């Protein structure tokens, strides 16, 4: 099963570092980095906000545990956002490319 994983990060440098690490370890086929994400959230009992970047990571369910471990080991947040969603369909050639890229 293919998945999309969302991870927010505080800086472009951290986004690039985590993306490169995931790709080098063959834990994903592609990472899109979306700048200008304004996040509002509960943290330590109060509403907080931060300007972040969003990583949109294409991978497989089989790689998820290692992907999470790698993100956590390289992320500056105490509790990083790491959310995986299933890909229920798509361009067969693209999905095949994901599969061949993470072998």
C-alpha positions in Angstrom: 0.0 0.0 0.0 1.3 3.4 -0.9 1.1 6.3 1.5 1.5 10.1 1.8 3.1 11.3 5.0 2.8 14.9 6.2 5.6 16.3 8.4 5.9 20.0 9.4 9.3 21.5 10.0 10.5 24.9 11.3 13.0 25.8 8.6 14.1 25.3 5.0 17.4 23.8 6.2 15.6 21.2 8.3 13.2 20.4 5.5 16.1 19.8 3.1 18.1 17.8 5.5 15.2 15.5 6.4 14.1 15.1 2.8 17.6 14.2 1.7 18.0 11.7 4.6 14.7 10.0 3.7 15.7 9.8 0.0 19.2 8.5 0.7 17.8 5.7 2.9 15.3 4.8 0.2 12.4 5.5 2.6 10.5 7.5 0.1 10.3 8.2 -3.6 9.6 11.9 -3.5 9.3 14.8 -1.0 7.5 18.0 -1.9 8.4 21.0 0.3 5.6 23.5 0.7 6.7 26.9 2.2 4.5 29.4 4.0 2.4 27.1 6.2 0.9 29.0 9.1 0.1 26.5 11.8 -2.1 27.1 14.8 -2.2 24.5 17.5 -2.6 23.6 21.2 0.8 23.3 23.0 1.5 23.1 26.7 -2.1 24.1 27.6 -2.4 27.2 25.3 -3.0 28.1 21.7 0.2 28.7 19.9 1.2 29.3 16.3 4.3 28.9 14.1 5.4 29.6 10.5 6.4 26.2 9.1 7.1 24.2 6.0 5.2 21.1 5.1 6.8 18.0 3.8 4.6 15.8 1.6 6.3 12.5 1.4 5.4 9.6 -1.0 6.3 6.2 0.3 4.8 2.8 1.2 3.2 1.4 4.4 6.1 -1.1 4.6 8.6 1.8 5.0 6.5 3.8 7.5 8.0 2.6 10.8 11.6 3.3 9.6 10.5 6.6 8.1 9.0 7.7 11.4 12.1 6.7 13.3 14.4 8.6 10.8 12.2 11.8 11.0 12.2 11.8 14.8 15.9 11.3 15.0 16.5 14.3 12.7 13.7 16.6 13.7 14.1 19.6 16.1 10.6 19.4 17.6 9.9 17.4 20.8 6.7 16.0 19.2 7.0 16.3 15.4 3.9 16.0 13.3 4.1 12.8 11.3 0.8 11.7 9.8 0.4 9.0 7.2 -2.6 8.7 4.9 -3.3 5.9 2.4 -3.2 6.4 -1.3 -6.3 4.7 -2.5 -5.5 5.1 -6.2 -3.7 7.1 -8.8 -1.7 7.0 -12.0 -0.4 3.5 -12.3 2.9 4.5 -13.8 3.5 7.0 -10.9 2.7 4.4 -8.3 5.0 1.9 -10.0 7.7 4.6 -10.0 7.2 5.0 -6.2 7.7 1.3 -5.8 10.8 1.1 -7.9 12.3 4.2 -6.2 12.1 2.8 -2.7 13.5 -0.7 -3.4 
